[in-house]
Amino acid sequence: MIIVTGVAGFIGSHVAGALLDRGETVVGIDDLNAYYDVRLKEARLARLEGRKGFVFERADIADKDAIAAVFARHSAARGIIHLAAQAGVRYSLENPYAYADANVMGQVVMLEAARRLPALGRFVYASSSSVYGGNTDLPFSVEDRVDRPVSLYAATKRACELIAECYSGLWGLDLVGLRFFTVYGPWGRPDMAAFIFTRAMLEGRPIDVFNEGRMERDFTYIDDIVRGVLAALDTPPPAGAPKHRVYNLGNHRPEKLTDFIAIIERALGVTAKKNLLPMQKGDVPATFADIEATRRDLGWAPTTPLAEGLPRFVQWYREYYKV
């Protein structure tokens, strides 16, 4: 039995589906909050409900009593994949309290509940490439300093890593943190670039292009991310490795934002109208994952180039929204 939080989310729903495909029992936790269109979350969840081995528990990860009750009902869980969080760098400027609650309190609540599970083997949790802050040394390595966040979102994700380090030392928990690099693909989040650009272009509206397009991102396809999450859950730690380990999951290939837009234009057959804008607060000009440690310890490497993955997202968008 594997517990997956954020199961109605983009990454969580894909991970839960992959676990069910291999015959696992999955207990999915989500509170279906209204940060973005709940109907999309419900549609993702509908693809899981009714499948053999899937159980859904509606709960807020920051609610210690609710999570304790869920864990009491599923005390045989051998693994946890904790993906629930308040996402989005830009929204953290508007509602910082949501990030303290979901990300920081949520991590404490989940770890407190986890340390009481008698059969727990490993706890995998989502961190973020945003922890690298304004680091200008590329690619970003897990050995780099990460004490200079440029957004509250990044600060809460770094806090999650430090909390995990503490719980690993105190209680001997086997914990793996995954720093995701700009995940995209079918069933993606409406606040992410692929979704925002595709919707605007199909509706004939201009797209906002920050830093006047001088941006690079290590866009990582969802199927590659799912393989990485499962590898983190399944792979025994290297000999002598610490109980708490952190890895990058990125495509190891930063792409220019202008090229990203051009691929969507070709997939849609539409030329984008662009609003060239300055850099937004809390954003960074480039991300680039060093995945050497991930390859070595988890045997993981991405396989999906942007030119293949992004058209798959566009096809999904057209089918889902019937446009």
C-alpha positions as CSV (number, residue, x, y, z in Angstrom):
1,M,0.0,0.0,0.0
2,I,1.3,3.4,-1.0
3,I,-0.1,6.7,0.2
4,V,0.0,9.5,-2.4
5,T,-0.9,13.1,-1.4
6,G,-2.0,15.6,-4.0
7,V,-3.6,12.7,-5.9
8,A,-5.9,15.0,-7.8
9,G,-3.0,17.2,-8.8
10,F,-1.0,17.1,-12.1
11,I,1.9,15.0,-10.9
12,G,0.0,13.1,-8.2
13,S,-2.7,11.8,-10.5
14,H,-0.1,10.5,-13.0
15,V,2.0,8.9,-10.2
16,A,-1.1,7.2,-8.7
17,G,-2.0,5.9,-12.2
18,A,1.4,4.4,-12.7
19,L,1.3,2.7,-9.3
20,L,-2.1,1.2,-10.0
21,D,-0.8,0.0,-13.4
22,R,1.8,-2.1,-11.6
23,G,-0.7,-3.6,-9.2
24,E,-0.2,-1.4,-6.1
25,T,-2.9,-0.4,-3.7
26,V,-3.0,3.4,-3.6
27,V,-4.5,5.6,-0.9
28,G,-4.9,9.0,-2.5
29,I,-5.2,12.1,-0.4
30,D,-6.4,15.5,-1.7
31,D,-8.5,18.4,-0.4
32,L,-9.5,19.6,-3.9
33,N,-8.8,23.2,-3.1
34,A,-9.8,26.0,-5.4
35,Y,-6.3,27.4,-6.3
36,Y,-7.2,26.5,-9.9
37,D,-10.2,25.0,-11.6
38,V,-11.5,22.2,-9.4
39,R,-13.2,20.6,-12.4
40,L,-9.8,19.7,-13.8
41,K,-8.9,18.1,-10.5
42,E,-12.1,16.2,-10.4
43,A,-11.5,15.0,-14.0
44,R,-8.1,13.7,-13.0
45,L,-9.5,12.0,-10.0
46,A,-12.3,10.4,-12.0
47,R,-9.7,8.6,-14.1
48,L,-8.5,6.9,-10.9
49,E,-11.7,6.3,-9.0
50,G,-13.2,2.9,-9.7
51,R,-9.8,1.4,-10.6
52,K,-8.9,-1.7,-8.6
53,G,-6.8,-0.9,-5.6
54,F,-7.6,2.8,-5.4
55,V,-9.0,4.5,-2.3
56,F,-9.6,8.2,-2.1
57,E,-9.5,10.2,1.2
58,R,-10.5,13.9,1.0
59,A,-8.3,15.7,3.6
60,D,-6.2,18.7,4.1
61,I,-2.5,17.7,4.7
62,A,-2.2,20.6,7.2
63,D,-5.0,19.2,9.3
64,K,-3.2,17.0,11.8
65,D,-6.3,15.4,13.1
66,A,-7.7,14.5,9.6
67,I,-4.3,13.1,8.5
68,A,-3.9,11.1,11.7
69,A,-7.3,9.6,11.1
70,V,-6.5,8.7,7.5
71,F,-3.2,7.1,8.5
72,A,-5.0,5.1,11.3
73,R,-7.3,3.7,8.6
74,H,-4.3,2.7,6.4
75,S,-1.7,1.8,8.9
76,A,-0.3,-0.9,6.7
77,A,1.2,1.6,4.2
78,R,4.8,0.8,3.2
79,G,5.5,3.9,1.3
80,I,4.4,7.6,1.1
81,I,4.7,9.9,-1.9
82,H,4.0,13.3,-0.6
83,L,3.2,15.6,-3.6
84,A,0.5,17.9,-2.1
85,A,1.6,21.5,-1.8
86,Q,0.5,25.0,-2.5
87,A,2.2,25.5,-5.9
88,G,3.1,28.6,-7.9
89,V,5.9,31.2,-7.4
90,R,3.7,34.2,-8.4
91,Y,0.8,33.4,-6.2
92,S,3.1,33.3,-3.2
93,L,3.3,37.1,-3.5
94,E,-0.4,37.4,-3.1
95,N,-1.2,34.7,-0.5
96,P,1.9,33.9,1.6
97,Y,-0.2,32.3,4.3
98,A,-1.4,29.5,2.0
99,Y,2.3,28.4,1.5
100,A,3.1,28.4,5.2
101,D,0.0,26.2,5.9
102,A,0.2,23.7,3.0
103,N,3.9,23.4,2.5
104,V,5.5,23.9,5.9
105,M,2.7,22.7,8.3
106,G,1.8,20.1,5.7
107,Q,5.3,18.7,5.8
108,V,5.4,18.5,9.6
109,V,1.9,16.9,9.8
110,M,2.8,14.3,7.2
111,L,6.1,13.4,8.8
112,E,4.6,13.2,12.3
113,A,2.0,10.8,11.0
114,A,4.5,8.9,8.9
115,R,6.9,8.2,11.8
116,R,4.1,6.3,13.5
117,L,3.5,3.9,10.7
118,P,4.8,0.5,11.7
119,A,5.5,-0.8,8.1
120,L,6.8,2.4,6.5
121,G,9.8,1.9,4.3
122,R,10.3,5.1,2.4
123,F,8.8,8.6,2.3
124,V,9.3,10.5,-1.0
125,Y,8.4,14.2,-1.1
126,A,8.3,17.0,-3.7
127,S,10.8,19.8,-3.5
128,S,11.5,22.2,-6.3
129,S,14.2,23.7,-8.5
130,S,13.1,27.0,-7.1
131,V,15.2,26.3,-4.0
132,Y,18.3,27.3,-6.1
133,G,17.1,30.9,-6.0
134,G,19.2,33.3,-7.9
135,N,22.1,30.9,-8.4
136,T,24.0,31.8,-11.5
137,D,26.2,28.7,-11.6
138,L,24.7,26.4,-14.1
139,P,23.7,23.6,-14.1
140,F,22.2,23.5,-10.6
141,S,23.7,20.7,-8.5
142,V,22.4,19.2,-5.3
143,E,25.7,20.2,-3.8
144,D,25.0,23.9,-4.4
145,R,24.1,26.4,-1.6
146,V,20.3,26.8,-1.4
147,D,20.0,29.4,1.3
148,R,19.1,32.4,-0.9
149,P,15.5,31.9,-2.0
150,V,14.0,34.6,-4.2
151,S,10.3,33.7,-3.5
152,L,8.4,32.6,-0.5
153,Y,7.4,29.4,-2.4
154,A,11.1,28.6,-2.7
155,A,11.7,29.3,1.0
156,T,8.9,27.0,2.0
157,K,10.2,24.2,-0.3
158,R,13.7,24.6,1.3
159,A,12.1,24.5,4.7
160,C,10.5,21.2,3.7
161,E,14.0,19.8,3.0
162,L,15.3,21.0,6.3
163,I,12.3,19.6,8.2
164,A,12.9,16.3,6.5
165,E,16.6,16.3,7.5
166,C,15.5,16.9,11.1
167,Y,13.0,14.1,11.1
168,S,15.4,11.7,9.4
169,G,17.9,12.4,12.2
170,L,15.5,12.2,15.0
171,W,13.4,9.2,14.0
172,G,15.5,7.4,11.4
173,L,13.1,7.9,8.6
174,D,14.2,7.0,5.1
175,L,13.4,10.2,3.2
176,V,14.0,11.2,-0.4
177,G,13.3,14.8,-1.6
178,L,12.9,15.5,-5.4
179,R,13.6,18.9,-6.8
180,F,11.3,19.0,-9.8
181,F,12.3,21.2,-12.8
182,T,9.3,22.8,-14.6
183,V,7.1,19.8,-15.2
184,Y,4.7,19.9,-18.2
185,G,2.5,17.5,-20.2
186,P,-1.1,16.3,-20.5
187,W,-3.4,17.1,-17.6
188,G,-1.0,19.9,-16.6
189,R,-1.7,22.9,-14.3
190,P,-3.5,25.9,-15.7
191,D,-1.0,28.3,-14.0
192,M,1.9,26.8,-16.0
193,A,3.3,28.3,-19.2
194,A,2.2,25.5,-21.6
195,F,-1.4,25.8,-20.5
196,I,-1.4,29.6,-20.3
197,F,0.1,30.1,-23.8
198,T,-2.0,27.4,-25.5
199,R,-5.2,28.8,-24.1
200,A,-4.4,32.4,-25.0
201,M,-3.2,31.6,-28.5
202,L,-6.3,29.5,-29.3
203,E,-8.5,32.4,-28.0
204,G,-6.6,35.0,-30.0
205,R,-5.2,36.8,-27.0
206,P,-1.7,38.0,-26.5
207,I,0.7,36.1,-24.2
208,D,2.8,37.7,-21.5
209,V,6.5,37.0,-22.2
210,F,8.6,38.0,-19.1
211,N,12.1,39.3,-19.2
212,E,11.3,40.0,-22.9
213,G,11.7,36.3,-23.7
214,R,15.3,36.1,-22.3
215,M,14.4,33.1,-20.1
216,E,15.5,29.5,-20.1
217,R,13.8,26.6,-18.4
218,D,14.7,22.9,-17.9
219,F,11.2,21.7,-19.0
220,T,10.7,18.1,-17.9
221,Y,8.0,15.9,-19.3
222,I,5.5,14.3,-16.9
223,D,6.2,10.7,-17.9
224,D,9.9,11.2,-17.1
225,I,9.0,12.7,-13.8
226,V,6.7,9.7,-12.9
227,R,9.6,7.3,-13.7
228,G,11.8,9.4,-11.4
229,V,9.3,9.4,-8.5
230,L,8.9,5.6,-8.7
231,A,12.7,5.1,-8.9
232,A,13.0,7.2,-5.7
233,L,10.4,5.1,-4.0
234,D,11.8,1.7,-5.2
235,T,15.6,2.1,-5.4
236,P,17.6,1.0,-2.3
237,P,19.9,3.8,-1.0
238,P,23.6,3.5,-1.9
239,A,25.8,1.9,0.6
240,G,26.7,4.4,3.3
241,A,24.2,7.0,2.0
242,P,22.4,9.2,4.6
243,K,18.9,8.5,5.5
244,H,17.7,11.7,3.9
245,R,18.7,12.2,0.3
246,V,17.8,14.9,-2.3
247,Y,17.9,14.6,-6.1
248,N,17.2,16.8,-9.1
249,L,14.6,15.6,-11.6
250,G,15.1,17.7,-14.7
251,N,15.5,17.3,-18.4
252,H,19.1,18.3,-18.2
253,R,18.6,20.6,-21.1
254,P,17.5,24.2,-20.6
255,E,15.3,25.5,-23.4
256,K,14.8,29.1,-24.5
257,L,11.4,30.5,-23.8
258,T,11.2,31.7,-27.4
259,D,11.8,28.1,-28.6
260,F,9.1,26.8,-26.2
261,I,6.6,29.3,-27.7
262,A,7.6,28.4,-31.3
263,I,6.9,24.7,-30.7
264,I,3.4,25.6,-29.4
265,E,2.9,27.8,-32.4
266,R,3.7,25.0,-34.8
267,A,1.6,22.5,-32.9
268,L,-1.4,24.9,-33.0
269,G,-0.8,26.4,-36.4
270,V,-1.1,29.8,-34.7
271,T,1.3,32.7,-34.4
272,A,1.5,34.1,-30.9
273,K,0.9,37.8,-30.2
274,K,3.5,38.7,-27.5
275,N,3.5,41.2,-24.7
276,L,7.2,41.6,-23.9
277,L,7.4,42.4,-20.2
278,P,10.2,42.8,-17.6
279,M,11.1,40.0,-15.2
280,Q,8.6,39.3,-12.4
281,K,9.4,39.4,-8.8
282,G,10.4,36.0,-7.4
283,D,11.3,34.7,-10.9
284,V,14.8,33.6,-12.2
285,P,16.2,33.9,-15.7
286,A,17.3,30.3,-16.1
287,T,17.1,26.8,-14.6
288,F,19.3,23.8,-15.5
289,A,19.4,20.5,-13.7
290,D,22.6,18.6,-13.0
291,I,21.3,15.0,-12.8
292,E,24.6,13.2,-12.2
293,A,23.6,12.1,-8.7
294,T,20.2,11.0,-9.9
295,R,21.6,8.9,-12.7
296,R,24.1,7.3,-10.3
297,D,21.9,6.5,-7.4
298,L,18.4,6.1,-9.0
299,G,19.4,5.0,-12.5
300,W,17.2,7.7,-13.9
301,A,17.5,9.9,-16.9
302,P,14.9,11.8,-19.0
303,T,14.0,10.5,-22.5
304,T,11.4,13.0,-23.8
305,P,12.6,16.1,-25.7
306,L,10.5,19.2,-25.6
307,A,9.8,18.9,-29.3
308,E,7.9,15.6,-28.6
309,G,6.4,16.4,-25.2
310,L,4.9,19.8,-25.9
311,P,2.8,18.7,-29.0
312,R,1.4,15.9,-26.8
313,F,0.2,18.5,-24.3
314,V,-1.3,20.6,-27.1
315,Q,-3.1,17.5,-28.4
316,W,-4.5,16.7,-24.9
317,Y,-5.6,20.3,-24.5
318,R,-7.5,20.3,-27.7
319,E,-9.2,17.0,-26.8
320,Y,-10.0,17.9,-23.2
321,Y,-11.4,21.3,-24.1
322,K,-12.8,20.2,-27.5
323,V,-11.1,23.0,-29.4
